[in-house]
Amino acid sequence: MGRSDSAARAWQALFAGCCFGWLAAGCATVHAPAGDHPGPMATPSTGSATGWISGDVAKRVRRSAAISAGISALSAGSVSYYMDVQEAKLRQVLQGSGVGVIRSGNEITLNLPEAPSFAADSADLTPSFAGILDSLSAVLKKYDKTVIEVAGHTDSSGPHAQNQSLTERRAAVVAAFLESHGVIKARLATIGAAETRPVASNGTPQGRASNRRMELTLSPLTQGS
């Protein structure tokens, strides 16, 4: 068995083993281990949105939990329109905020840069970012037929363990804010990706700034998913 196959199986086992805990706890937290990442996890998604990164198992668990919490799923024929309307509302609410809205198929990823979201090396929300999240949470609460992955990312500066802890804490803070503003906890999954998912080169200050970000990926809650 090759190294990549072993890593892939280990990663899948991690998510499968965590399923019960996710359902019980509501909001899932996953971290990216240093070194081995299966398939696309090892490839920088330079220049594009990362999208949902915690795996299909995690996504299915969130969808099951959301349905169990009383949220009805979308029919196959209504998914695209529902996401179109939500995307338009998000663009309207977030215009001028610095938050990027990226559509990929029927998923929407929101790219929230570190500045002005958090102070350097901190998981404390800035007042301006709290205002953005307040507006965002109203849309997410209204359009509740999605599950949401909250992912923290950083650049390659500093040791992996420090980056991991920081991105996990930031993801948890954002998820907790959304929950406190009416987003159902069962819809939320969090992951700290540390430095493993760059969208730009870490060789320049500009690239490192782009890599220090939060991403919220919205995936539709569909019938039979």
N, C-alpha and C positions, 0 to 999 in steps of 0.2 A: 504494500500500500504506500502511495506517495505521501510526501509531507502535506501537500495541499488537501488530499483526501482525508488525512487524519485530522487536519485543522477544521475542515468542513464538518466532519462528524462530531468533533468536540463542540463546535459552535452550536450545531443543531441540538445536541444533548443538553447544552446549557439552557436553551429556550424551552425545550420540552420539560426539563426538570423543574423549571420555574413556573409552569402553567398554573398549578394549583395555588401557589402563593399569590400569583397575580390576581386570580379570581377572588381570593379571600381578601386581599388588601385593597383592591380597586385600582390604584394607580401603580403601574409596574415600573420598576427601575432596573435597568440593565447597564453594565459597563463593558467597555471594550478592552480586552486584555492586551497587554503588550506583546508584540511579536507576531503570532499567528492569527490570520484572519482569512476565512474561506472566500474563494472566488472574488466577487467585486469588492469586498471589504478591504482587500489589499491593494486596490487600484484607486488612486486619487481621482475624484470626479471633477477634475480641473475645469473651471469655466462654466459649470452647470450646477443646478440644485442637486443636493444629495438625495432628497426624497426619503421615504420610509426606510430606515436602515436596520431596525431591530428584528427583522425577519417575518416571514409569513406566519409562523406559529404565533408570534406575539400579536400580529394583526388579527388573526382569527380569535385569539383569546379576548382581545379588547372588544371585538364585535359581539362575541357571545355575552360578555359582561354587560355591554350596552343594551342588548336586547333583553337580558334578564332584569335590567334596571327599568324596563318599561318603554324604551325608545323603539318605535316601529321602524322597520327597514324599508328601503326604497325598492320599488319594482325595477326590473332591468331597463324598461323603456323610459323611466323618468330620471335615471341617474345623471345623464349628461346635462339635461336642462337644469336640474337642481344645482349641480356644481357650477354651471354657467352663471346662474343667478347669484349664488354665494360669492363667486369670484368677482363679479361686478360690484357687489356690495363691499367686499374687502378692499378693492381698489379705490372705491369712493371714500371709505372711512380712513384708509391709510395714506391717501394722497399727501405728499409733502412730508411724510414722517421719516423717510429714509428706509422704510421696510420694503423689501422686494417681494412681489407677488408673482410666483412662477407656476404656470399650469403645465402638467405633464399627464396626458390622457385624462382620467377622471380623478386625479389627485392634484391638490394644490399645496405648494410649499411656500411658506413665508420665511424670508431670510431677514433676520434682525441682527444688524451689526453690533459688535461689542460696544462701540462708542455711538450713541450715548447710553446704551442699555445698562452697562455695569461699569464701575470704576475698575481700574487695572487690578488684577489678582483678587477680585472681590466678587462675592455672590449677592451683594446688596443692590437692590434695584435703585436706579436713579429716579428722581421725581418725574423727569420727562418721560422715561420709559414706562413708569407706572401709569402715566396718562395714556400712552399708546396702548398698553395692555388693557386698560379700562375700556377703551373704544373697541378693541379687538374682541374682548370677552362678550360684549353685547351682541356682536355678530355671531360668534360661536355658540352662544346660548340660544339665539333665535333659530339658527340653522343647525339643529342638533342631530341630524342624521349622518353624522360623520364620527369616526374615531380619530384621535389626535395624538401624534407622536411629538413630544417635546424633546429636542436633541440639543445638547450643548457641544460646542466645538471650540478648539483653540489652535494656536500655531504650534510649531515644533520646538519653540524655546522652552527650556526648563525640562526637568525629569518627567517621565511618563506618569508616575504615580501622582505627582502634583497636578499635572494637567487633567488626569482622570478625576481626581477629587474635585477640582474646580468645576469641571463641566457637569459632573453629577449634581453638585450643589446648585449650580445655576439652573439646570433643568428642573430640579425639584422646586426651586423658588418660583419659577414661572408657572409650573403646573399648580402649585398651591395658590398662587394669585388668581389664576383662572377659576379654580374650584371655589375660592372665596367670593367670586363674582358671578356665581351661578352656573358654571359649566360642570356638568355631572362628572363626578370622579371616575365612574366606570368607563368613560370615554377616553381617559388620559393614560398614556404610557410615557415614561421618561427614560432617556438614555444619555449617558455621558460618553461621547465618542473621542474625547481627548484630542490628540493631534492626528488621528487615523484617517480623517476624511477631508483633506484640503480641497479647496476650490480654486486655489491659486498657488503660485510658487512661494515657498517659505524663504526663498533667497533674497527677497526684497522687503523693505518696510511696508510697502503698499500691499504686497501679497500676504504678508503675515497679518496685517490688519483685516484683510478680507477673510482670512481663515478663522479669526476670532469672532464667533457669531453664535446665535441661536437659530435653530430652524424648527418651525412648526409645520408638520405635514398632515394634511387633512385627507382622510381616505373614506369614501362613502360607505355607509352601512347598507348593504344590499341583501335582498332576500336570497336565502340559500347559501350565504357566505359564511 
